[in-house]
Amino acid sequence: MNNASCRAVIGAAVLAFVCASAAAPAPGAAEAAPLSLEECIALAQRNNPDIAVAGETFVKAESGLLASYGRLLPGFSLGFYTGHRFYGPSSVQFDASGRPVVQDGFDYEDFTFRMSSDIQIFDGGETMNRIRASKASRNAAREGLNYRRSYVEAQVIRAYYNVVRYRMLRTVAEESGDLAKRNLERTEALLEVGSATRADVLKARVRHSNTRIDVIDATNALEIAREELGALLRLEDAHSIEVDTALALEFKSPDAAAEIAYARTHRPDLRGLAYNVESAGAGIAAARSGWLPSLGASFNYNWNDRTMAENLNFFDSEYAWSVTAYVSVDVFDRFLTTASVRTAKADHRIAQHTYDKTKLDAEKQIKQLVLTMVQTRERSAVASETVEQAREDLRLAEERYRLGAGTMLETIDAQVALVRAKADVIQAKCDYLIAEADLAVATGRNVRE
């Protein structure tokens, strides 16, 4: 071997070592572990703003219930006032002899202590009905929070499996590209020995170019799916998201009628809307209380003097107190009660119609999801069989072409069929898992199960 050849070999070895060193991970560095579905759901539960809003809505509803209960209790207030009073000269007065007398102004310190309490004993049932309405609203808010959690979980599952889908489809596209590249290299080699035509090489090149475009498209779809998942998880760097691509699933055969029956009593948003109907019904009874009399009592204690009470004893002298009971009836309230009752009835009808519409939409959604699950299960079974058949067909097509009994077009068609079958398996499995999660939300089951 001459010196030039030695230098070339040494240079190539050095270059290979440098490239390998650059590609190798740094000591102690490790690739980011793939996020599991449970981890993604946990992140979304902590970070998702929709869940936070639903939680605060529930807190508001609980506060409203507390305020309604407070109306059953007596009110009680204490007050202490102090100040300086000044009276100016009074108007001209006359004495017994008819001589005018002008009174000068005067001023003094003023100290006042007040204590009062009042209770409404009967208000036509308004308070009790307000409590009923507030309880139902609190329950509706709780069910809304549960439904929002389930809905976000289903969104995360959809986004997660979309990342899995496009991650696996990109792998299939890359494998297809490698296969097309090897096929192109083999065809070019056969062309050099006269066993292939120029047209075969052109077809192989076109196929290789198409696979490169497929890889680009799959990579773009994967990045978009990662962004969608990152938005749900509130992650700033969505490009680094990696997922577990192991699609372990057990196909089920749900019964639409049984799922609909379960949803009617367990789906949180339907339960929440039913509570809204109950709350609106209580609102009608509360509005009608304006036509009934109200009964109440009050207690007032007042102490006032120009000097501060000794030892802060406001119960020794200079005081007055009273106990009052009252009955009040609005004989004519300018149609306020009538208008309130009509508004409450309209609210009740709106709540009922909303509940009925949502129930019908839920039934339709459940039927569609059950059909989707059945379809995707059958698609997966057929596609899995097709993969094996397409793999064997590709082997035979390549062998026929190598022996000169087949054409390049047959080989390319077999490659395309194999890629399509692999993609169909991935699409069917991901569609099934997403539909399964959507069905759980639609029926009120635990999405994670």
C-alpha positions in Angstrom: 0.0 0.0 0.0 1.5 3.4 -1.0 1.7 6.5 1.3 -1.3 8.1 -0.3 -3.5 5.1 0.4 -2.3 4.9 4.0 -3.1 8.6 4.6 -6.6 8.1 3.1 -7.3 5.1 5.3 -6.0 6.9 8.4 -8.0 10.0 7.6 -11.2 8.0 7.1 -10.7 6.2 10.4 -10.2 9.5 12.2 -13.3 11.0 10.6 -15.4 8.0 11.6 -14.1 8.2 15.2 -14.9 11.9 15.4 -18.4 11.4 14.0 -19.1 8.6 16.3 -17.9 10.6 19.3 -20.1 13.6 18.3 -23.2 11.3 17.9 -22.7 9.5 21.2 -24.4 11.0 24.3 -22.3 12.8 26.9 -21.4 10.8 30.0 -24.2 10.9 32.5 -26.6 12.3 30.0 -29.8 10.3 29.4 -32.6 10.7 26.9 -35.9 12.0 28.3 -38.1 9.1 29.4 -41.3 8.8 27.4 -44.4 10.2 29.2 -46.9 7.6 30.1 -50.6 8.3 29.6 -51.2 8.5 33.4 -48.4 11.1 33.7 -50.0 13.2 31.0 -53.4 13.0 32.6 -52.0 14.0 36.0 -50.2 17.0 34.4 -53.4 18.1 32.7 -55.4 17.8 35.9 -53.0 20.1 37.7 -52.4 22.6 35.0 -55.6 22.7 32.9 -57.4 26.1 33.2 -60.8 24.7 32.4 -60.7 22.4 35.4 -59.5 25.3 37.5 -62.5 27.4 36.3 -64.9 24.5 37.1 -63.4 24.2 40.5 -63.9 27.9 41.3 -67.5 27.6 40.0 -68.1 24.9 42.6 -66.6 27.1 45.3 -69.0 29.9 44.4 -71.9 27.5 44.4 -71.0 26.3 47.9 -70.7 30.0 49.1 -74.2 30.6 47.7 -75.5 27.7 49.7 -73.9 29.0 52.8 -75.5 32.4 52.3 -78.9 30.7 51.8 -78.5 28.9 55.1 -77.6 32.2 56.8 -81.0 33.6 56.1 -82.4 31.2 58.7 -80.4 32.8 61.4 -81.0 36.1 63.2 -78.9 39.1 62.3 -77.0 40.8 65.0 -75.0 44.1 65.0 -73.1 46.2 67.4 -72.1 49.9 67.0 -70.4 52.6 68.9 -70.3 56.2 67.8 -68.7 59.3 69.1 -68.4 62.9 67.9 -68.8 66.6 68.7 -72.1 68.2 68.1 -72.5 72.0 67.5 -75.8 73.9 67.4 -75.9 77.4 66.1 -78.0 80.3 67.5 -81.7 79.6 67.4 -84.4 81.7 65.8 -85.7 84.8 67.7 -88.1 84.1 70.5 -90.1 86.4 72.8 -90.4 86.4 76.6 -93.6 87.0 78.6 -93.3 90.8 78.2 -92.9 90.5 74.4 -89.2 91.3 74.4 -87.1 89.5 71.9 -84.7 86.8 73.3 -81.9 85.5 71.1 -80.5 82.1 72.2 -76.8 81.5 71.6 -75.5 78.4 70.0 -73.9 75.6 72.1 -71.9 72.4 71.6 -71.2 69.1 73.4 -69.6 65.7 73.1 -71.9 62.9 72.0 -71.4 59.2 72.8 -73.8 56.5 71.5 -73.8 52.7 71.8 -76.3 50.6 69.8 -77.2 46.9 69.6 -79.8 45.4 67.4 -81.0 42.0 66.2 -83.7 40.9 63.8 -85.0 37.6 62.5 -87.5 36.8 59.8 -89.7 34.0 61.2 -91.8 33.4 58.0 -91.2 34.8 54.5 -93.7 32.8 52.5 -91.2 29.9 52.1 -88.7 31.9 50.1 -85.7 31.0 52.3 -86.4 27.3 52.3 -86.8 27.3 48.6 -83.7 29.4 48.1 -81.8 26.7 50.1 -83.3 24.0 47.9 -82.2 25.9 44.8 -78.7 26.6 46.2 -78.3 22.9 47.1 -79.2 21.9 43.6 -76.9 24.5 42.1 -74.1 23.3 44.3 -74.7 19.7 43.2 -74.8 20.8 39.5 -71.5 22.7 39.9 -69.9 19.5 41.5 -71.2 17.4 38.6 -69.9 20.0 36.2 -66.4 19.8 37.8 -66.5 16.0 37.5 -67.5 16.2 33.8 -64.9 18.7 33.1 -62.2 16.5 34.6 -63.4 13.5 32.5 -63.6 15.6 29.4 -60.1 16.9 29.8 -58.9 13.4 30.4 -60.5 12.3 27.2 -58.9 15.3 25.4 -55.5 14.2 26.8 -56.1 10.6 25.7 -57.0 11.8 22.2 -54.0 14.1 21.9 -51.7 11.4 23.5 -52.8 8.7 21.0 -52.5 11.2 18.1 -48.9 11.6 19.1 -48.5 7.9 19.3 -50.3 7.6 15.9 -48.0 10.0 14.1 -44.9 8.8 15.9 -45.6 5.3 14.6 -46.7 6.5 11.1 -43.4 8.4 10.9 -41.6 5.2 11.8 -43.5 3.3 9.1 -42.7 6.1 6.6 -39.0 5.9 7.5 -39.0 2.1 7.1 -40.7 2.6 3.7 -38.1 5.1 2.8 -35.3 2.7 3.7 -37.0 0.0 1.7 -37.4 2.3 -1.3 -33.7 3.3 -1.0 -32.5 -0.3 -1.0 -34.7 -1.0 -3.9 -33.3 1.9 -5.8 -29.7 0.9 -5.1 -30.5 -2.7 -6.2 -32.1 -1.5 -9.4 -29.2 0.8 -10.2 -26.9 -2.2 -9.7 -29.0 -4.3 -12.0 -28.9 -1.6 -14.6 -25.1 -1.6 -14.6 -25.1 -5.3 -15.4 -27.9 -5.0 -17.9 -30.6 -6.8 -15.9 -32.8 -3.7 -15.4 -34.0 -0.9 -17.6 -33.7 2.8 -17.4 -37.4 3.0 -16.8 -37.1 0.7 -13.8 -34.5 3.0 -12.3 -36.7 6.1 -12.8 -39.7 4.3 -11.2 -37.5 3.4 -8.2 -36.3 7.0 -7.9 -39.8 8.3 -8.0 -40.9 5.9 -5.3 -37.9 6.9 -3.2 -38.8 10.6 -3.6 -42.4 9.9 -2.6 -41.3 8.2 0.6 -39.1 11.1 1.5 -42.2 13.4 1.2 -44.1 10.9 3.3 -41.5 11.2 6.0 -41.7 15.0 5.9 -45.5 15.0 6.1 -45.5 12.5 9.0 -42.9 14.5 10.9 -45.0 17.7 10.5 -48.1 15.9 11.7 -46.2 14.5 14.7 -45.0 18.0 15.6 -48.6 19.4 15.4 -49.8 16.5 17.6 -47.1 17.3 20.1 -48.1 20.9 20.2 -51.7 20.0 20.9 -50.7 17.6 23.7 -48.3 20.2 25.1 -51.1 22.8 25.1 -53.3 20.6 27.2 -50.4 19.8 29.6 -49.3 23.5 29.6 -45.8 22.5 28.7 -43.5 25.2 27.2 -41.3 22.8 25.2 -43.7 20.5 23.4 -41.1 19.4 20.8 -39.4 17.2 23.5 -42.5 15.2 24.3 -41.9 11.5 23.8 -44.7 8.9 24.3 -44.9 5.2 24.9 -45.8 3.7 21.5 -46.8 0.3 22.9 -50.5 -0.1 22.0 -51.7 -2.7 24.4 -55.5 -2.8 24.1 -58.3 -5.2 24.6 -61.1 -5.0 22.1 -64.6 -4.8 23.6 -68.1 -5.1 22.2 -70.2 -2.5 24.1 -74.0 -2.7 23.9 -75.5 0.7 22.8 -78.7 0.2 24.8 -76.9 -0.7 28.0 -74.4 2.2 27.6 -77.3 4.7 27.1 -79.1 3.4 30.2 -75.9 3.7 32.2 -75.4 7.3 30.9 -78.8 8.5 32.0 -78.0 8.0 35.7 -74.2 8.4 35.7 -73.1 10.9 33.2 -72.0 14.0 35.2 -73.3 16.7 32.8 -76.7 15.1 32.6 -76.8 14.8 36.4 -75.8 18.5 36.6 -78.5 19.5 34.2 -81.1 17.6 36.2 -80.0 19.5 39.2 -80.4 22.7 37.3 -84.0 21.7 36.5 -84.5 21.1 40.3 -83.0 24.4 41.1 -85.2 26.2 38.6 -88.3 24.5 40.1 -87.3 25.7 43.6 -86.9 29.2 42.1 -90.5 29.2 41.0 -91.7 28.4 44.6 -89.3 31.1 45.9 -90.7 33.7 43.5 -94.3 32.9 44.6 -93.5 33.8 48.2 -93.9 37.4 47.3 -97.7 36.9 47.3 -97.6 35.6 50.9 -97.2 37.6 54.2 -94.0 37.8 56.0 -93.6 37.6 59.8 -90.6 38.8 61.8 -89.3 40.3 65.0 -86.5 42.7 66.0 -84.7 43.9 69.1 -83.0 47.2 69.6 -80.9 48.7 72.4 -79.6 52.2 72.5 -77.4 54.1 75.0 -76.6 57.9 74.5 -74.9 60.4 76.8 -72.7 63.5 76.6 -70.0 61.8 78.7 -68.5 58.4 78.3 -70.1 55.6 80.4 -68.0 54.7 83.5 -66.2 51.4 83.1 -67.9 51.1 79.7 -71.1 50.1 81.4 -73.7 50.9 78.8 -76.5 49.2 80.8 -76.5 51.3 84.0 -78.4 54.4 82.9 -79.2 56.6 79.8 -80.4 53.6 77.8 -83.5 52.5 76.0 -84.5 49.2 74.4 -87.4 47.8 72.4 -88.8 44.5 71.1 -90.9 44.6 68.0 -92.9 42.0 66.1 -94.3 42.7 62.6 -96.5 41.2 59.9 -96.1 42.6 56.4 -98.1 42.0 53.2 -97.4 43.6 49.8 -100.9 44.4 48.7 -99.6 45.8 45.4 -95.9 45.4 44.4 -96.3 46.8 40.9 -96.4 43.3 39.4 -92.8 42.5 40.6 -93.9 39.1 42.0 -95.9 38.2 38.9 -92.9 39.1 36.7 -90.6 37.1 38.9 -92.8 34.0 38.8 -93.1 34.2 35.0 -89.3 34.6 34.7 -88.7 31.6 37.1 -91.1 29.5 35.0 -89.3 30.4 31.8 -85.9 29.5 33.5 -87.4 26.2 34.5 -88.6 25.4 31.0 -85.2 26.4 29.5 -83.4 24.1 32.0 -85.8 21.3 31.1 -85.3 21.8 27.4 -81.6 21.9 27.8 -81.6 18.7 29.7 -83.8 16.9 27.1 -81.6 18.1 24.2 -78.4 17.1 25.9 -79.8 13.7 26.7 -80.8 13.2 23.1 -77.3 14.3 21.9 -75.7 12.0 24.4 -77.7 9.0 23.1 -76.8 9.8 19.5 -73.1 10.3 20.5 -73.1 6.9 22.4 -74.5 5.1 19.4 -72.0 6.6 17.0 -69.1 5.8 19.4 -70.2 2.2 19.7 -70.4 1.9 15.9 -66.9 3.5 15.7 -65.5 1.0 18.2 -67.0 -2.0 16.3 -65.7 -0.6 13.0 -62.2 0.1 14.2 -62.0 -3.4 15.8 -62.9 -5.0 12.5 -60.6 -2.7 10.6 -57.7 -3.6 12.9 -58.4 -7.4 12.4 -58.5 -7.0 8.6 -55.5 -4.7 8.5 -53.4 -7.1 10.7 -54.1 -9.9 8.3 -53.4 -7.7 5.3 -49.9 -6.8 6.7 -48.8 -10.4 6.7 -50.3 -10.9 3.2 -48.7 -7.7 1.9 -45.3 -8.7 3.4 -45.4 -12.0 1.6 -46.6 -10.4 -1.6 -43.7 -8.0 -1.5 -41.3 -10.8 -1.0 -42.7 -12.6 -4.0 -42.7 -9.5 -6.1 -39.1 -8.8 -5.4 -38.1 -12.4 -6.1 -40.0 -12.3 -9.5 -38.3 -9.0 -10.4 -34.9 -10.4 -9.5 -35.6 -13.4 -11.8 -36.9 -11.2 -14.6 -40.4 -12.6 -14.3 -41.9 -9.5 -12.8 -41.9 -5.7 -13.3 -40.7 -2.8 -11.1 -44.3 -1.5 -11.0 -45.4 -4.7 -9.3 -42.7 -4.3 -6.7 -43.6 -0.7 -6.0 -47.3 -1.6 -5.7 -46.4 -4.3 -3.2 -44.3 -1.8 -1.2 -47.2 0.7 -1.2 -49.7 -2.0 -0.1 -47.5 -3.1 2.8 -47.0 0.5 4.0 -50.8 1.2 3.7 -51.6 -2.0 5.7 -49.2 -1.1 8.5 -50.7 2.4 8.6 -54.2 1.0 8.7 -53.3 -1.1 11.7 -52.0 1.9 13.6 -54.9 4.1 12.6 -57.5 1.5 13.6 -55.9 0.9 17.0 -55.5 4.6 17.8 -59.1 5.3 16.6 -60.4 2.6 18.9 -58.6 3.8 22.0 -59.8 7.4 21.4 -63.4 6.2 20.8 -63.2 4.1 24.0 -62.1 7.2 26.0 -64.9 9.3 24.4 -67.4 6.6 25.2 -66.3 6.6 28.8 -67.0 10.4 29.0 -70.3 10.0 27.1 -71.5 7.4 29.6 -70.0 8.8 32.8 -67.5 6.0 33.4 -64.0 6.4 34.7 -62.0 7.5 31.7 -58.8 6.0 33.0 -60.3 2.6 33.2 
